[in-house]
Amino acid sequence: MTAVPHSTLTSSRSRAARLPVPRIPVLTTLAGLFLLAVAACAIFPGLAPVDPGAIDAAASLQGPSGEHLLGTDQLGRDMFSRIIAGARTSLLGPLLLAVGVTVVGTLLAVAAGYFGGRIDAVISRMVDLLYSVPALLVAIVVAGVTGGGFGITLAVLIVFGLPLHVRNLRAAVMERAHLPYMEAAVTLGLPTWRVVLTHLVPTIVPNMVATFFLVFTYGVVEFSSLSFLGLGSPPGAPDWGRMVSDNRATIFTNVWPAVVPAVAIVLLAVSTNLIGEYLQRKHDQARRQR
C-alpha cells in the first residue's frame, strides 16, 4: 500500500477548511424542525396516544399531566391527541392554496412580464384591484351566500392570494425577459412556449419557492380565521382554528384548551414565514454574487 504524503493530506485539510460552510440561522432551523414535526403528525395521525374524539366528562378541563400532556378540553378530550389530529386539516388547506396560487400566479406573472403591453396592463390592474379588497371579508360573504364548502373557500382564497405571487414573479420575469441568452433563443427561432419553459421558468424557480412559503403563511392565517368564525371545519372537529373557537368560553377556567391550538397556529405561520424569508434572502445573495 502506498503511503499518502503528509504534505498532500495537510493541503487537502487546509483546502477543506477554507470551503464556505452554509450557516442556517437558529430560528430558521427551529422553524424547519417544527414544520417537519407538524408534517409527521399530518401524515401519521396514528401518533396520537388516544382517540382525539373520545369524550371523558370526568376528566374535563384538566391541566397538563402524565396522562394528558397538554390537558383536556371541556368535554374531557385529550388536547395533545387533538393537536396531532388537527395538523392534517391545518396543513391541507394552506398547502392546496399555495399550490393553486403558485400554478395560476406563475402563468399570469409570465404572461405579464414576458409579453408586456396590454396583457401586462390588464393583469396589473386586476392585481391592484384584488389588493384593495379584504380576502377574508369576501370569503365570509361567499361562504354565507353559497352555504360554505371547502372548495369554494379555497377558490376564493386562491384568487385573492394571486397578487402577492404575481407581483413578486412579474418583476423577476421582466428582469430576465431581455437578457442576452433569452434574446439568443428567440433569434434562433425557438417557439415561444419552449423559450419560456426551458429558458425563463427555470431561472425564476427560487422566487417561486420563496413566494410559495409566503402564500402558505397567508393560507394558515386565513383558514384558521375562517375556522374560528365557524365557516371552516364543523363543530367538534380537531381543527386548530375551530378548537380555539370551541374552547374560548373556558379560557378563564382553564387556558390550555384555547391557548395550545392558538400557539400552534402562530408557530406554524411564523415558521413558514421564516423559511420563506430565508430562501428569498439566500436567492438574493446568490444573484448579487453572480
Backbone hydrogen bonds, N-H to C=O, Kabsch-Sander energy under -0.5 kcal/mol:
donor,donor_aa,acceptor,acceptor_aa,energy
9,L,5,P,-1.9
10,T,6,H,-2.5
11,S,7,S,-2.5
12,S,8,T,-2.4
13,R,9,L,-2.5
14,S,10,T,-2.3
15,R,11,S,-2.3
16,A,12,S,-2.4
17,A,13,R,-2.2
18,R,14,S,-1.3
19,L,15,R,-0.8
19,L,16,A,-0.6
24,I,22,P,-0.6
29,T,25,P,-2.3
30,L,26,V,-2.7
31,A,27,L,-2.4
32,G,28,T,-2.4
33,L,29,T,-2.3
34,F,30,L,-2.3
35,L,31,A,-2.3
36,L,32,G,-2.2
37,A,33,L,-2.2
38,V,34,F,-2.5
39,A,35,L,-2.7
40,A,36,L,-2.3
41,C,37,A,-2.0
42,A,38,V,-2.2
43,I,39,A,-2.4
44,F,40,A,-2.6
47,L,44,F,-2.0
48,A,45,P,-1.8
54,A,51,D,-1.6
56,D,75,L,-1.6
59,A,56,D,-2.1
60,S,57,A,-1.2
61,L,73,D,-2.6
62,Q,59,A,-0.8
65,S,68,H,-3.0
71,G,68,H,-1.3
72,T,62,Q,-2.1
73,D,77,R,-1.6
76,G,73,D,-1.8
79,M,71,G,-2.4
80,F,71,G,-0.5
82,R,78,D,-1.8
83,I,79,M,-2.4
84,I,80,F,-1.8
85,A,81,S,-2.5
86,G,82,R,-2.2
87,A,83,I,-0.7
87,A,84,I,-0.9
88,R,85,A,-0.7
89,T,85,A,-0.6
90,S,86,G,-2.1
91,L,87,A,-1.4
92,L,88,R,-2.6
93,G,89,T,-1.2
95,L,91,L,-2.3
96,L,92,L,-2.7
97,L,93,G,-2.5
98,A,94,P,-2.6
99,V,95,L,-2.3
100,G,96,L,-2.6
101,V,97,L,-2.8
102,T,98,A,-2.2
103,V,99,V,-2.4
104,V,100,G,-2.4
105,G,101,V,-2.5
106,T,102,T,-1.7
107,L,103,V,-1.7
108,L,104,V,-2.2
109,A,105,G,-2.7
110,V,106,T,-2.6
111,A,107,L,-2.2
112,A,108,L,-2.6
113,G,109,A,-2.9
114,Y,110,V,-2.5
115,F,110,V,-0.6
115,F,111,A,-1.2
116,G,111,A,-0.7
116,G,112,A,-0.9
119,I,116,G,-0.9
120,D,116,G,-1.2
121,A,117,G,-2.0
122,V,118,R,-2.8
123,I,119,I,-2.3
124,S,120,D,-2.6
125,R,121,A,-2.2
126,M,122,V,-2.1
127,V,123,I,-2.4
128,D,124,S,-2.3
129,L,125,R,-2.2
130,L,126,M,-2.4
131,Y,127,V,-2.0
132,S,128,D,-1.0
132,S,129,L,-0.6
133,V,130,L,-1.1
138,V,134,P,-1.8
139,A,135,A,-2.6
140,I,136,L,-2.2
141,V,137,L,-2.3
142,V,138,V,-3.0
143,A,139,A,-2.4
144,G,140,I,-2.1
145,V,141,V,-2.3
146,T,142,V,-2.8
147,G,143,A,-1.2
148,G,143,A,-1.0
153,T,149,G,-2.1
154,L,150,F,-2.7
155,A,151,G,-2.3
156,V,152,I,-2.3
157,L,153,T,-2.3
158,I,154,L,-2.3
159,V,155,A,-2.1
160,F,156,V,-2.0
161,G,157,L,-0.9
161,G,158,I,-0.6
162,L,158,I,-0.7
162,L,159,V,-0.8
165,H,161,G,-1.0
166,V,162,L,-3.2
167,R,163,P,-2.4
168,N,164,L,-1.4
169,L,165,H,-2.4
170,R,166,V,-2.8
171,A,167,R,-1.5
172,A,168,N,-1.2
173,V,169,L,-2.7
174,M,170,R,-2.6
175,E,171,A,-1.6
176,R,172,A,-1.2
177,A,173,V,-2.0
179,L,176,R,-1.6
182,M,179,L,-0.7
183,E,179,L,-2.3
184,A,180,P,-2.5
185,A,181,Y,-1.6
186,V,182,M,-1.9
187,T,183,E,-2.4
188,L,184,A,-1.9
189,G,186,V,-1.6
190,L,185,A,-1.7
195,V,191,P,-2.2
196,V,192,T,-2.6
197,L,193,W,-2.5
198,T,194,R,-2.6
199,H,195,V,-1.6
200,L,195,V,-1.2
200,L,196,V,-0.6
201,V,196,V,-3.2
203,T,200,L,-1.1
204,I,200,L,-0.7
204,I,201,V,-1.5
205,V,202,P,-0.6
208,M,204,I,-2.2
209,V,205,V,-2.6
210,A,206,P,-2.2
211,T,207,N,-2.4
212,F,208,M,-2.0
213,F,209,V,-1.6
214,L,210,A,-1.3
215,V,211,T,-2.7
216,F,212,F,-2.2
217,T,213,F,-2.0
218,Y,214,L,-2.0
219,G,215,V,-2.3
220,V,216,F,-2.2
221,V,217,T,-1.9
222,E,218,Y,-2.4
223,F,219,G,-2.8
224,S,220,V,-1.8
225,S,221,V,-2.0
226,L,222,E,-2.3
227,S,223,F,-2.4
228,F,224,S,-2.3
229,L,225,S,-1.8
230,G,227,S,-1.3
231,L,226,L,-2.9
232,G,226,L,-0.6
237,A,234,P,-2.0
239,D,237,A,-2.5
243,M,239,D,-2.8
244,V,240,W,-1.8
245,S,241,G,-1.7
246,D,242,R,-2.9
247,N,243,M,-1.6
248,R,244,V,-0.6
248,R,245,S,-0.8
250,T,247,N,-1.1
251,I,248,R,-1.3
253,T,250,T,-1.0
254,N,250,T,-3.1
258,A,255,V,-0.7
259,V,255,V,-2.8
260,V,256,W,-2.3
262,A,258,A,-1.2
263,V,259,V,-2.9
264,A,260,V,-2.0
265,I,261,P,-2.1
266,V,262,A,-2.2
267,L,263,V,-2.8
268,L,264,A,-2.2
269,A,265,I,-2.5
270,V,266,V,-2.9
271,S,267,L,-2.5
272,T,268,L,-2.1
273,N,269,A,-1.9
274,L,270,V,-2.5
275,I,271,S,-2.1
276,G,272,T,-2.4
277,E,273,N,-2.5
278,Y,274,L,-2.2
279,L,275,I,-2.5
280,Q,276,G,-2.1
281,R,277,E,-2.4
282,K,278,Y,-2.5
283,H,279,L,-2.2
284,D,280,Q,-2.3
285,Q,281,R,-2.2
286,A,282,K,-2.3
287,R,283,H,-2.2
288,R,284,D,-2.1
289,Q,285,Q,-1.9
290,R,286,A,-1.4
